[in-house]
Amino acid sequence: MTHVVTLNAGSSSLKFGLFSLQADDPVAICTGAVDRIGGSGASITAISADGKALGADVPQGIADHRDALTQVLDLIVRQFPDAHITAVGHRIVHGGPHHDRPILLTPDNLQALDELSPFAPLHQPYNLDGVRAAMQRFPDAAQVACFDTAFHRSHPWVNDTFALPTEYYDMGVRRYGFHGLSYEYISDHLARTAPLLYGGRVIVGHLGNGASMCGMIHGRSVGSSMGFTAIDGLPMGTRCGQLDPGVVLYLMDQKGMSVDEITDLLYCKSGLLGLSGLSSDMRTLEQADTGRARQAISYFNFRARRELGALAAVLGGLDAVVFTGGIGENSALVRERICVNMGWMGIELDHDANTDHARIISTPLSRVQVMVIPTNEELVIARAAARFVYPHMYQSLLDHAGSDAEGKSA
């Protein structure tokens, strides 16, 4: 039996998986994560398909992403010595304006993707480090890039541009949107389980340490809260979200801040952390219940409600709202605060179902169905890699991706 490894590198974490290629869909046999890379509390967790915790010894911590990748790949080889790795699927945050589907990675296109690192400085370099490490460890395996921006290449021009001279759009200064792998999973899940909703107007909130919202019609993105970079839109764990660009000019001109200092402020010291002065973790803020923590949560919810209304206008109405991501899937408080008093939009929350984290958390009479669906970016990556190495075996997945691609280019 052959296998696919998936690597999903974030700014301080690394998610990974090992999938067997069987039946008509890849099956996870191991999933895991490395958290707090570079910190004193760095750890690796890995769980087999039967729920067994797999040993991961980290006696001296994990210094950086390269160290994390080495330890993860060592763990996979050690725990599954008979696994035949035919492909490695990689989450690549930025694919630029042209990549609207996964690609096979080569030294040439790897260099081209490296040139996009300034667009996603907290993610792209680590994504590409994962590719290079996997190429060394599994030289005979196909290396497949899955782009977070690809799902949003179906945007109409008005949702893709800024009001700048058109030459800037032509040079790549445009709204890209992110979290595309998560949105692709939700779109596919709705197509399989709720085809009527899939064919309608749906807003998905991927709410986590990174947060965004996406408006879909017939499963395709027509608008996203994120823009040129992954700091636009909603406030996040440490990223500021929507910001008047005049603030950046003021910080440079009047406060003498350098580009590096402003980058650190906007990406690493803002969002929930900056507002609360305590933590970037919504769970910690909900438990702390301090004045600043409550303010941070209120601002997060306010911006999410504002984006929800804006995307409903873009869609021309609304049939369903889906919450996903770490906060979206687990914070009943955030879901309630976003949905409360939204009856004018057709949203009527079932508070008991919401508290119980049910799949459907709207009332039977709600005109808009509100759902909680756990995302699975790793499965999306595994499916993409499987299509490259066994296109005939996974023809149904290939057909589905092809029809999406046709719709995106229309």
N, C-alpha and C positions, 0 to 999 in steps of 0.2 A: 504494500500500500504506500502511496506517495503522500507527501505532506507539504503544507505551506506555512511559513512563518510570517506573522504580521508585526510591524513595528510602528508605533504611534508616539513620536517624541513631542513633548511639550516643553515649556520654558523651564520647569523644575521637576518634570516627571517623565516617565517612559512607560507606556502601556505595550503589552506584547501578547501574542497568542500563537499557539500551534494548532493547526487544523488538518484533519485528515480529509483527503479528497475521495468522497464516496457518495453513492446515491446521486441525487440531483442537486445537492447543496453541500458546501464544506461543513464539516462537523468539528466543533472545538473539542480538543482533548486536553488543552491546558491554556489557561489565561492568567495574566498577572500584571503587576505594575511595580515600578520603582518610584518611590515618593521622596520628596525633599532632597533631590540630588544636590550635592555640594554642602548640605547642612549636617549638623551633628546628629540629627535623628533620621538620617537616610536609611531606607529599608527596602527589601524586596519581598513581595508576596506573590505566591504562585499557587494556583489551585487546579487540580485535575478535574476532569469532567464528572467524576464520581464524588467530588467535594473534598477530596483529600488534599491537605496542605503539603506542598512540596518544599523540602528543605532549601533554605537560602542563607548561607552563612555570610555575614557582612561584618567581620571583626574590626575592620579599620574604616568603616564608612565607605561612602561612594563619592569620590572627589569631584567628578564631572561627568558629562554625558558619555564621553568616550569610555570611561571606566564602567559606567552603568551598562552600556551596550556590550562590553566584553563579558561582564558578569551574567547578563541575561542570556547571551548566546552560549556561554559555558553551561549555564543551568539547563538549557534546553537539550544540549548535546549529552549532558551527564544523565539527565532524568529519562531521556528517550533515545538511547543509543541506536535503536533500530530504525528510527525515523529517517525516511528518505526525502530530503528537502529538495523539491524541484523548483520552488519559487519562493521569493521573499517579497511581500507586499509592503509598501511604505506609504504612510501618510506624508504628503508634501503639501505644506500649507498654501504656497503660492505657485500657481501655474501660469501667471501672466494672462494676456488677453486672448491667446490662441488655443490653449489646451482646454478642451471641453470634454475630455474623456481620459482614462488611464493610458499610459504609454510604457513601453519597454525602455529601461534606462541604459544609456551608453555613456562612455566618457565624454563625448561631444555634448549631448543634451544635459548631462550633469553639470558641465561648466556653464551652460546657458541658464540653468536653474539657479546656480550659485549667484549669478548676476542679479537675481531677484531678491537676494537676501535683505537689501535695504528696505524693501516693502514689508518684510516680516522678520525683523531682527531678533525677536525672542524665539522664533520657531524654525525658520528656514535653515539656518546653519546646523542646528541639531538634527533636523530631518535628514539633511545631506550627509552628516557624519554617520547616521545610521546606515545609509546606503553604502558608504565606503567600507564600513565595518563588515556589513553583510557580504559585500563583494569579496572581501578577503577571506571570510570564514566559509562561504559557500560559493566558490568561483564558478561552478557549473550550473548554478541555479539562475533562473530568470529573475531579474530585479524589476519590479513593476511599481511605477509611481502612480498614486491616487491623489488627485489634487482637491484641496478644500474649496478652491475657487471654481472648479469645473461646473458644479451644479448650477451656478448662477450665470453662466454664459448665455442663458436664454433670456436675460433681461432685455426689455425694450430700451431703445436708446435713451429715452427721457429718464429712466431709472439707472442708467449706466454712466451718465455724463455729469460733469460739473459746469457751472456757468463761467468757464474760462475760455480764452481763445482756442479755437478748434485744434490748433497744432499741438496743444498739450494733451488732448484726448488721443491724437494720433501717435504721440510718443508714449502712451500708456498710462497717463494720469486720468484715471476713471474709477468708478465704483466697482469693486470686484466681488464683494461679499465673501464670507467665510463660513466655516462649520458645514461645508457642503456634504461631507461624508455622513454626518449625522442626519442632515435633511434628506439625503438620498435614501438612507435606511427607513426613515419615517414615511417617505413617499412610497417606497416599495411595500412597506408593511401595510399601509392603507390600501394599496392596490390589491393586495392579497386578502385582506380581512374586512375592508369596508369600501368596496368599489364605488358606491354612490358618493361617499364623501371624497374619495380620491378624485372623482370627476368634477368636484365642485371647487369652492373657494375656501382655502384652509390657511390659517396662520399657525406656524410652529414656533414656539419659544424654546430655543436651546439655551437654558439658563444654568450657568455653572461658574467656575472661576473665570472662564471666558463666556461671554453671553451675547446672544444676538437673537433677532427674530426674522422670519422669512415668510413672505406671502406667496402661496402657490395656487395656480389654476391648473387643474388636470395633472397634478403631480409635478409641475414644472415651476421653477422660481421665476417670479415676475418682479419681486422687490425684496430688498434685504436692508436691515438696519445698519449693517457694517458697510464701509465704503472702501477707500483707497488702501487703508491699512486695517489691521485688526484691533485698533483702538477706538474706532468710530462707533456711534450708536449708543447702546446701553452701557451704563457703568458696569464694571466687572470687579473681580477680586482686587486687582492692583492697577487696572487701566481705567482711564477717566471717562471713556465714552464721549458722547457729543460735546464739542468744545468750540467756542467762537475762535476762529483762527487769529483774531486780533489779540487774544490772550498770549499766544506764542510770540507775536511781534512785540508785545509789551514786555514780556519776560526777557527777550533778547535785547531790546533797545533801552529799556529803563532799568532793568535789574542786572543787566550784564551777564545773563546766563548763557553758557555755551550750548552747542547742539547736544553734546553728550549729557549735560546736566538736565536739559529739557527732556531728552529722551528718557532718562532715568525717572524723572518726575512723572511723565505721562504714562509710561509703561509699568513702572515698578512701585511707585509711592502714592498712587491716586486710588480711585475707585472706593470699594468698601473699606480698604485699609486706610486710605487717606482720610475719608470722612469720619470713620470711627476712632481712629488713633489707636486701634486695638488689634484688629485681625482682618484678614481678607476672606475668612471662612464664615459663611452665612450661619452655620450651626453654632459657632462660637458667639456670634453677635446676638442670635436669638436667645441663647442661654444667659448672656451677660446682662441684658436688659438695662444698660446704662443709657443716659440721655443721648450721647453721641452714637451709640450703637443703634438706638431706635431711629435717629435721624438718618443714618446710613441706609437702614432697611427701607425707610419711608421714601428716600430719594430713588433707590433701586426700583421700588414698586411704581412710583410716580412715572419714571421714565418708561417702564414697561407698559403701563396703561396708555401713555401717550403714543408709543410706537404701535400698540395694538390698534388704536383708533386710526392712526395714519395709514397702516397697511390695509385696514378694512376699506378705507377710501380708495386706495390703489386697486384693490380687488373688485371694487364696485359692489360690495356686500360681503357676507360672511356665512359660511355653513358649519365650520368647525374650528376649534382651537385645540392645539396639542401642546402639552408641556412635556419637555424632556430635558436631559442633562442632570447633573448632580443636584442642583437646587430645584429645578422643575419637577424632578421625579420624587424628591424627598421632603420638600418644605411645603407643608399644608398651609402654613401662615402666608407665605409669599403667593401661592396660588389664590388663596382667599382674597388677599389685599388687591391683587390684580383684577379679579373678576367681580368683586363686590360693587353693587350699584351700577352694573353694566346692563341692566334690563333693557335700556333704550337701544342697545345693540343686539338684543336677543339672547343675552347670556343670563341664565338663571342657575346659580351654583347650588348643588346639593351638599350642604355643609357636612353632613354625616359621612357621605361617600368621600368627600375630600379629606376629612380627618382620617378615614380608614385607608387612604391611598388607593381607592378603587380605580379601575381602568377608565370608567366613565364617571365623571364627577359633576355633571350637570343633571338637572331634574328631567323627568320624562317630558315635561311641558316646555322645556327650554328650546327656543327656535334654533339656537346654535349649540351643537354638541361639544362639550368640553371633555378632553381625554388626557390621560397620563400614559405615555408609552415610553418605556426604557429604550434608549438608543443603543446601537451596537455598531460602532464604526469599524471595529475589528472584522466583523463578518462582511461588511461592505468591501473592505480591503481584500479579504480572503477570496471573495467571489470574483473580484477583478483579476487577481493573480491566477485563479483557477481557469478563467476564460482564456488566458493567454497560453497556458500550458496544455489544457485539454479542451479546446473549443468545441469538439463534437460531443464530449461527455456533458458539457455544460451549455448545450445549445439553447435551452430555454432561457438561461441567464443572458446569453449573448443576444438573443432575439429581443429581450426586454431592454437591454442597454442600447441596442441599435435603434429601436423605436423611439427611445428617449432622445438619442442623439439627433435623429431626424427632426423631432419636434423642436429641439433647441436651435437647430440651424435654420429653421423656417423663418 
